[in-house]
Amino acid sequence: MDIIHLDIKSMMLMCVFIGFLISGGLAALLRDRYVCPGMPYWVIGFCFFTLGIFFAVYRAYAPLWVSVFFGNAFSFIGTNLLWLGLLQYNQRLKSVHYSILAFSLLIALLLLFMLHTGVPEIKRAELVSFVFNVQSILCIREALKDRAQYESGRLMFALTCILATAGSLLRFLTYQYEPSYSLLNTNISNLLLVFNVIIVLLGLSFSIMLITSQWLQQKLAAFASYDALTGIYNRYGLNEQSAALFNSDGKLSATDYSVAMIDIDYFKKTNDDYGHPVGDAVLKEVAERLRQNIRHHDILARYGGEEFIVVLPGTNITDALHWAERVRAQVAAKPIQVDQHAIQITLSIGVVALPGKDKHSAFDEAIRQADIALYQAKENGRNQVRCFGAVV
């Protein structure tokens, strides 16, 4: 098809329709129970970007300065809001970042000044391309920063911005071959602009929906794997993490490992004497003290009620017993302060060690043996460590 038969205004109006349709679809996600971080910025950003396209087309029906100022101001603000959304998603958004919105208005005012001083339109177009390329680079950097392997949505966001930047650079190169440039003329550079807009609208909308879906999946996985009160793994999370550890190809998967079953002594009495809110605070503090005493590859989980389990990969029985005794002594030595109450807490701990081979199939047996050792510790007076089949 010859490009002379393509009408730029019609294509841009189609982009406006698509943009508002996408904005409405993303806005509907704001009504969900769990809203992905960054989504409010992305929704408003798409609205502003689409308004910018609308005012770009509006120059055919209104004074040129209206299109130049509002079209570019809205487009710049919209693109920067997309970047701010990525910052919020990455939990890196600070108040200083909002200054980029004021910068968008300054660039729009500069373009308005260039219009009134008779600067050729092609020079304004070059400045706009440069600013958008800088904004795209900021988005690419933030989309890829600390990206987890499963986050394909952020990768797609970055790739879309890379394609848009490449298209903008290609459009920049075509300017020199245009004898007279106008945004509404049917020429190669404006066709590249339309295709760039379509890439941004469709590519980024799909990216944002994918980011939202993957964020929600991670949130649901966290709900399933973590104990809501203490923030450590629950029983499901324990099984998932232990299976991942035992099935891995790392050096820890071939070593001996130990399991410690931990119980808070007389916890029911604590609940009865001080109330369940205080009991919850005690559980959280004990979990935190245990967390402070494990390595990054150890697994800590709340097994149920006042019972905790710690899996210690690469740890023989001697080292596991030393670890358990150190934890027991630390907890007993320092009362837990809750409101005006100083609550003395002690732990009973059962420990078992198993060889590296066949440890996944033996994990349930290890828990059973650690539970037997814990029972022996409680029967023998509590506040002590017992090894399965032996007295410490």
C-alpha positions as CSV (number, residue, x, y, z in Angstrom):
1,M,0.0,0.0,0.0
2,D,1.3,3.4,-0.9
3,I,1.8,5.6,2.1
4,I,0.1,8.5,0.3
5,H,-3.2,6.7,0.9
6,L,-2.8,6.6,4.6
7,D,-4.3,9.4,6.6
8,I,-2.2,10.4,9.6
9,K,-5.1,12.1,11.4
10,S,-7.3,9.0,11.2
11,M,-4.5,6.8,12.4
12,M,-3.8,9.1,15.4
13,L,-7.5,9.3,16.3
14,M,-7.5,5.5,16.3
15,C,-4.6,5.6,18.7
16,V,-6.6,8.0,20.9
17,F,-9.5,5.5,21.0
18,I,-7.1,2.6,21.8
19,G,-5.4,4.6,24.5
20,F,-8.6,5.6,26.3
21,L,-9.9,2.0,26.0
22,I,-6.7,0.7,27.6
23,S,-6.9,3.4,30.3
24,G,-10.4,2.3,31.2
25,G,-9.4,-1.4,31.3
26,L,-6.4,-0.7,33.6
27,A,-8.6,1.6,35.8
28,A,-10.9,-1.3,36.4
29,L,-8.0,-3.1,38.1
30,L,-7.9,-0.4,40.7
31,R,-11.2,-1.8,42.1
32,D,-9.6,-5.2,42.9
33,R,-9.0,-6.2,46.5
34,Y,-5.2,-6.3,45.9
35,V,-3.9,-3.5,43.7
36,C,-0.4,-3.9,42.3
37,P,2.0,-1.2,43.4
38,G,2.5,1.3,40.6
39,M,-0.9,0.7,39.1
40,P,-2.4,4.1,40.0
41,Y,0.5,5.8,38.2
42,W,0.2,3.6,35.2
43,V,-3.5,4.3,34.8
44,I,-3.1,8.0,35.1
45,G,0.0,7.9,32.9
46,F,-1.9,6.2,30.1
47,C,-4.7,8.8,30.4
48,F,-2.2,11.7,30.1
49,F,-0.3,10.0,27.3
50,T,-3.6,9.5,25.4
51,L,-4.6,13.1,26.0
52,G,-1.2,14.1,24.5
53,I,-2.0,12.2,21.3
54,F,-5.4,13.8,21.2
55,F,-4.0,17.3,21.4
56,A,-1.4,16.4,18.8
57,V,-4.3,15.7,16.4
58,Y,-6.3,18.7,17.7
59,R,-3.9,21.1,15.9
60,A,-5.9,20.6,12.8
61,Y,-8.9,22.2,14.5
62,A,-7.4,24.7,17.0
63,P,-4.6,27.2,17.4
64,L,-1.2,25.6,17.0
65,W,0.1,26.7,20.4
66,V,-2.7,24.7,22.2
67,S,-1.5,21.5,20.5
68,V,2.2,22.2,21.0
69,F,1.9,23.0,24.7
70,F,-0.8,20.7,25.9
71,G,0.0,17.8,23.5
72,N,3.6,17.7,24.6
73,A,3.0,18.5,28.3
74,F,0.4,15.7,28.6
75,S,2.6,13.2,26.7
76,F,5.7,14.0,28.8
77,I,3.8,13.8,32.1
78,G,2.2,10.5,31.0
79,T,5.5,8.9,30.2
80,N,7.0,10.1,33.4
81,L,4.1,8.7,35.4
82,L,4.8,5.3,33.8
83,W,8.3,5.7,35.2
84,L,7.1,6.7,38.6
85,G,4.9,3.6,38.6
86,L,7.9,1.5,38.1
87,L,9.7,3.2,40.9
88,Q,6.7,2.6,43.2
89,Y,6.6,-1.1,42.1
90,N,10.3,-1.4,43.0
91,Q,9.7,0.4,46.3
92,R,12.1,3.1,45.3
93,L,9.8,6.0,44.9
94,K,10.8,9.2,46.8
95,S,9.4,12.7,46.9
96,V,12.3,14.1,44.9
97,H,11.2,11.9,41.9
98,Y,8.0,14.0,41.5
99,S,10.2,16.9,40.3
100,I,10.3,15.3,36.9
101,L,6.7,16.3,36.4
102,A,7.7,19.9,36.7
103,F,10.5,19.2,34.2
104,S,7.9,18.0,31.8
105,L,6.0,21.3,32.0
106,L,9.3,23.2,31.5
107,I,10.0,21.3,28.3
108,A,6.5,22.0,27.1
109,L,7.0,25.8,27.8
110,L,10.3,25.7,26.0
111,L,8.5,24.2,22.9
112,L,5.9,26.9,23.2
113,F,8.7,29.5,23.2
114,M,10.3,27.9,20.2
115,L,7.0,28.1,18.4
116,H,6.5,31.8,19.1
117,T,10.1,32.7,18.1
118,G,9.8,31.0,14.7
119,V,12.0,28.0,15.3
120,P,11.3,25.5,12.5
121,E,8.9,22.7,13.4
122,I,11.5,20.0,12.7
123,K,13.7,21.4,15.4
124,R,10.8,21.1,17.9
125,A,10.3,17.5,16.7
126,E,13.9,16.7,17.3
127,L,13.7,18.1,20.9
128,V,10.6,16.0,21.5
129,S,12.3,12.9,20.2
130,F,15.3,13.5,22.5
131,V,13.1,14.0,25.6
132,F,11.1,10.8,24.9
133,N,14.3,8.8,24.4
134,V,15.6,10.0,27.8
135,Q,12.3,9.0,29.4
136,S,12.4,5.6,27.7
137,I,15.9,5.0,29.0
138,L,14.8,5.8,32.5
139,C,11.9,3.3,32.1
140,I,14.2,0.6,30.7
141,R,16.6,1.0,33.6
142,E,13.9,0.8,36.2
143,A,12.0,-2.1,34.6
144,L,15.2,-4.2,34.6
145,K,16.5,-3.2,38.0
146,D,16.7,-6.1,40.4
147,R,14.3,-8.1,38.2
148,A,13.6,-11.6,39.3
149,Q,13.8,-14.4,36.6
150,Y,10.1,-15.0,36.7
151,E,9.2,-11.3,36.1
152,S,8.7,-11.5,32.3
153,G,6.3,-8.6,32.5
154,R,9.0,-6.2,33.5
155,L,11.2,-7.6,30.7
156,M,8.4,-7.0,28.2
157,F,8.1,-3.4,29.5
158,A,11.8,-2.8,28.9
159,L,11.7,-4.4,25.5
160,T,8.7,-2.3,24.5
161,C,10.6,0.9,25.5
162,I,13.7,-0.3,23.6
163,L,11.6,-0.8,20.5
164,A,10.0,2.7,21.0
165,T,13.5,4.2,21.4
166,A,14.7,2.5,18.3
167,G,11.7,3.8,16.3
168,S,12.2,7.3,17.7
169,L,15.9,7.3,16.6
170,L,14.9,6.0,13.2
171,R,12.3,8.7,12.9
172,F,15.0,11.3,13.9
173,L,17.2,10.1,11.0
174,T,14.3,10.6,8.5
175,Y,13.9,14.3,9.4
176,Q,16.8,15.3,7.1
177,Y,15.0,13.8,4.1
178,E,11.8,15.8,4.7
179,P,11.8,19.0,2.6
180,S,9.1,20.4,4.9
181,Y,8.0,18.8,8.1
182,S,4.5,18.9,9.7
183,L,3.1,16.6,12.3
184,L,-0.1,16.0,10.2
185,N,1.7,15.4,6.9
186,T,1.6,11.9,5.4
187,N,5.3,10.9,5.3
188,I,7.7,8.3,6.6
189,S,8.6,10.1,9.8
190,N,5.0,10.5,10.9
191,L,4.1,6.9,10.0
192,L,7.0,5.9,12.3
193,L,5.5,8.1,15.0
194,V,2.1,6.4,14.6
195,F,3.7,2.9,14.8
196,N,5.7,4.0,17.8
197,V,2.6,5.2,19.6
198,I,0.9,1.8,18.8
199,I,3.9,-0.1,20.1
200,V,3.8,1.9,23.3
201,L,0.1,1.6,23.9
202,L,-0.2,-2.1,23.2
203,G,3.2,-3.2,24.4
204,L,3.1,-1.4,27.7
205,S,-0.5,-2.3,28.4
206,F,0.2,-6.0,28.0
207,S,3.4,-5.6,30.0
208,I,1.5,-3.9,32.9
209,M,-1.2,-6.6,32.9
210,L,1.5,-9.3,33.0
211,I,3.3,-7.5,35.8
212,T,0.1,-7.3,37.8
213,S,-0.6,-11.0,37.2
214,Q,2.8,-12.0,38.3
215,W,2.7,-9.8,41.4
216,L,-0.6,-11.2,42.4
217,Q,0.7,-14.8,41.9
218,Q,3.7,-14.0,44.2
219,K,1.3,-12.4,46.8
220,L,-0.9,-15.5,46.8
221,A,2.1,-17.8,47.1
222,A,3.3,-15.7,50.1
223,F,-0.2,-16.1,51.7
224,A,0.1,-19.9,51.1
225,S,3.7,-20.2,52.3
226,Y,4.1,-17.8,55.2
227,D,2.6,-17.6,58.7
228,A,0.5,-14.4,58.9
229,L,1.4,-13.7,62.5
230,T,5.2,-14.3,62.6
231,G,6.1,-13.7,59.0
232,I,8.1,-17.0,58.8
233,Y,7.2,-20.1,56.8
234,N,4.2,-22.1,57.7
235,R,3.9,-25.9,57.3
236,Y,3.2,-25.6,53.6
237,G,6.2,-23.3,53.1
238,L,8.4,-25.6,55.1
239,N,7.5,-28.5,52.8
240,E,8.1,-26.4,49.7
241,Q,11.4,-25.0,50.9
242,S,12.7,-28.3,52.1
243,A,11.8,-30.0,48.9
244,A,13.5,-27.3,46.9
245,L,16.6,-27.7,49.0
246,F,16.8,-31.4,48.9
247,N,16.2,-31.6,45.1
248,S,18.7,-28.9,44.3
249,D,22.1,-29.5,42.6
250,G,23.9,-27.4,45.2
251,K,26.6,-28.6,47.5
252,L,24.2,-28.3,50.5
253,S,21.9,-31.0,49.0
254,A,24.5,-33.7,49.4
255,T,25.4,-33.0,53.0
256,D,24.0,-34.2,56.3
257,Y,21.3,-32.1,57.9
258,S,19.7,-31.6,61.2
259,V,16.1,-30.8,62.3
260,A,15.2,-29.0,65.5
261,M,11.7,-29.0,66.9
262,I,11.1,-26.1,69.3
263,D,8.2,-25.6,71.7
264,I,7.5,-22.6,74.0
265,D,7.2,-23.9,77.6
266,Y,3.9,-23.3,79.4
267,F,2.6,-21.1,76.5
268,K,-1.0,-21.9,77.4
269,K,-0.4,-20.4,80.8
270,T,1.0,-17.2,79.2
271,N,-2.2,-16.9,77.2
272,D,-4.4,-17.5,80.2
273,D,-2.5,-15.1,82.4
274,Y,-1.9,-12.2,80.0
275,G,-4.4,-12.7,77.2
276,H,-4.1,-13.8,73.6
277,P,-2.7,-10.5,72.2
278,V,0.2,-10.8,74.6
279,G,0.6,-14.4,73.6
280,D,0.7,-13.4,69.9
281,A,3.5,-10.8,70.8
282,V,5.5,-13.6,72.5
283,L,5.2,-15.8,69.4
284,K,6.4,-13.0,67.2
285,E,9.4,-12.3,69.4
286,V,10.4,-15.9,69.7
287,A,10.2,-16.2,65.9
288,E,12.4,-13.1,65.6
289,R,15.0,-14.4,68.0
290,L,15.1,-17.7,66.1
291,R,15.4,-15.8,62.8
292,Q,18.4,-13.9,64.2
293,N,20.2,-17.2,65.0
294,I,19.9,-19.0,61.6
295,R,21.9,-18.8,58.4
296,H,20.6,-17.6,55.1
297,H,20.1,-21.2,53.8
298,D,18.5,-22.6,57.0
299,I,14.7,-23.0,57.0
300,L,12.6,-21.6,59.9
301,A,8.9,-22.4,60.1
302,R,6.0,-22.2,62.5
303,Y,4.8,-25.8,62.7
304,G,1.6,-25.0,64.6
305,G,0.5,-23.3,67.8
306,E,3.7,-22.6,69.8
307,E,5.9,-25.1,67.9
308,F,8.6,-24.1,65.5
309,I,10.9,-26.1,63.2
310,V,14.4,-25.2,62.0
311,V,16.1,-27.2,59.3
312,L,19.9,-26.9,59.4
313,P,21.5,-28.1,56.1
314,G,25.2,-29.1,56.3
315,T,25.0,-29.5,60.1
316,N,25.9,-32.6,62.0
317,I,24.4,-33.6,65.3
318,T,27.1,-32.1,67.4
319,D,26.9,-28.7,65.8
320,A,23.1,-28.8,65.9
321,L,23.0,-29.5,69.6
322,H,25.4,-26.6,70.2
323,W,23.1,-24.4,68.1
324,A,20.0,-25.5,70.0
325,E,21.6,-25.0,73.4
326,R,22.8,-21.5,72.5
327,V,19.3,-20.5,71.3
328,R,17.7,-22.0,74.4
329,A,20.1,-20.1,76.7
330,Q,19.6,-16.8,74.9
331,V,15.8,-17.0,75.1
332,A,15.8,-18.0,78.7
333,A,18.3,-15.2,79.7
334,K,16.2,-12.3,78.3
335,P,12.5,-11.9,79.3
336,I,10.2,-10.7,76.5
337,Q,8.8,-7.2,77.2
338,V,5.2,-6.8,76.1
339,D,3.5,-3.5,77.3
340,Q,4.2,-3.4,81.0
341,H,4.8,-7.1,81.3
342,A,8.3,-8.8,81.4
343,I,7.5,-12.4,80.5
344,Q,10.0,-15.1,81.2
345,I,10.0,-17.6,78.4
346,T,11.9,-20.9,78.1
347,L,12.2,-23.4,75.3
348,S,12.2,-27.1,75.0
349,I,14.0,-28.4,71.9
350,G,14.3,-31.8,70.2
351,V,17.1,-32.4,67.8
352,V,17.8,-35.1,65.2
353,A,20.3,-35.4,62.4
354,L,20.1,-37.5,59.2
355,P,22.6,-38.4,56.5
356,G,22.6,-36.6,53.2
357,K,21.4,-39.6,51.1
358,D,17.7,-40.1,50.7
359,K,17.0,-37.1,52.9
360,H,13.9,-36.0,51.1
361,S,12.1,-39.3,51.6
362,A,13.4,-39.3,55.3
363,F,12.3,-35.7,56.1
364,D,9.0,-36.7,57.5
365,E,10.7,-39.3,59.6
366,A,13.2,-36.6,60.8
367,I,10.3,-34.5,62.0
368,R,8.7,-37.4,63.8
369,Q,12.0,-38.2,65.6
370,A,12.6,-34.5,66.5
371,D,9.1,-34.5,67.9
372,I,9.9,-37.5,70.0
373,A,13.0,-35.8,71.3
374,L,11.0,-32.7,72.1
375,Y,8.5,-34.8,74.0
376,Q,11.4,-36.2,76.0
377,A,12.6,-32.7,76.8
378,K,9.2,-31.7,78.1
379,E,8.8,-34.9,80.1
380,N,12.2,-34.4,81.7
381,G,11.3,-30.9,83.1
382,R,11.3,-28.6,80.1
383,N,13.8,-25.7,79.3
384,Q,16.3,-28.2,77.8
385,V,17.6,-29.7,74.6
386,R,17.2,-33.4,73.9
387,C,18.7,-35.4,71.0
388,F,16.7,-38.3,69.6
389,G,17.6,-41.3,71.6
390,A,20.0,-39.6,74.0
391,V,20.2,-37.1,76.9
392,V,22.1,-33.9,76.6
